[in-house]
Amino acid sequence: MGPPVFLDVDNTLLDNDAAKSELETRIASAVGPNEAQRFWELYEIVRRDEQYVDFPATLERLRRESATSAARIADIVDTLPFARYIYPGALEMIERLWQSYTPAILSDGDSVFQPMKIERAGLAAAVHGNVFVFVHKEQHLDEVTAKLPGRPVFVDDKRPILGRIERLLPDAVTVHVLQGSYGQRSVDSGDPPPDVEIARIADLDTALARL
């Protein structure tokens, strides 16, 4: 078994910006603009309060105000075709990684919606069930690296997360994917710079081969 490559999901393997845009369109169509606006207001409140996106908690808050709207939105969330939003070449890249590495998913998120999204998108199968979801994944690095030994590689679109990982695990390899709304090129933030920057997740295995 090769060393682990811990892959983020949202805007790393899956175009979460596009998925959220479709979700917004479907919700507005199902419940109307006012109820849709209220849902997204609660979404932001929950994200601020909990420091992560929590769809179940958001729906529970909406349910207290409108059970009908919450049920309709829950159905939309549960049936969104997440496989449609996998970045081109991502699954093929994961398959190639298996030749030298052990691919795994390491994602922030709630314990209900995020694993469901990963499963439905086909990502859980691609990494042979090596899926780890935590509220704040940086707090569980020792846990996941103990389960998958070897010099770890961490791949993410969010530069600050990679900086925190570098501080906690200086020997790890970090890869910044310049995709999505958070994937800006690295700037001097005081954090250690990523070891690698790539424009597309499909190029990850090629980049790692050059290290």
C-alpha positions, 0 to 999 in steps of 0.5 A: 500500500502506497503513502496516502493522498488525502483529497478534499472534496468541495472545489477540489474533486467536485465543482461545489460552486456549480452544484450550489448554483443548481441547488439555489435554482431548484430551491427557488423554483420549489418554494418561491423566492421568499422561502428560498431567501430565508433558507439561505439566510439560515444557512449563513447563520448556521455556518457562522455559528458552527464554523462549517456548512451544516445542511441538516441543522439549517433544515431543522431551523427552517422546519420550525418556521415552515415544515412544508418548505423544509421538506421540499428543500430536503428532498432537493438536497437529497436528490441533487445529481452530485456525480454531474459536478465531478471535475473532468478527469478527477476520477481517472486521476484517482484511478492512476494514483492507485499505482503508487499511492493510497487515495483517500477523501478527507473532507470538512462537513456535517456527518449526514449530508457530506458523506451522502454527497461523497457516496452519491458522486461516486467518490467513495467508491473511487477511493475504495471506502477510504473516506474521512469527514470531520467538522474541522479536519485539521483537528484529526490529522494524527487520527487519519495518518495513523490509519493510513501510514506513510508520508502523507499528501494533502490536496485542497483548494483552500490555501489557509487549510494547507498552511495549518496542515504544514504547521502541524505536519511539517513533513507532509506534502501539500498541494494547492488546487487553483479551482473554485471560489477559494482557490486563489493563487498563494499569497504571503499570509505568514503560513508555509507555502504549499509544496505544489500548485496545480491548475486542475485536479486532473493533473495531480498524479503528474505533479506528484510524479515530479517530486 
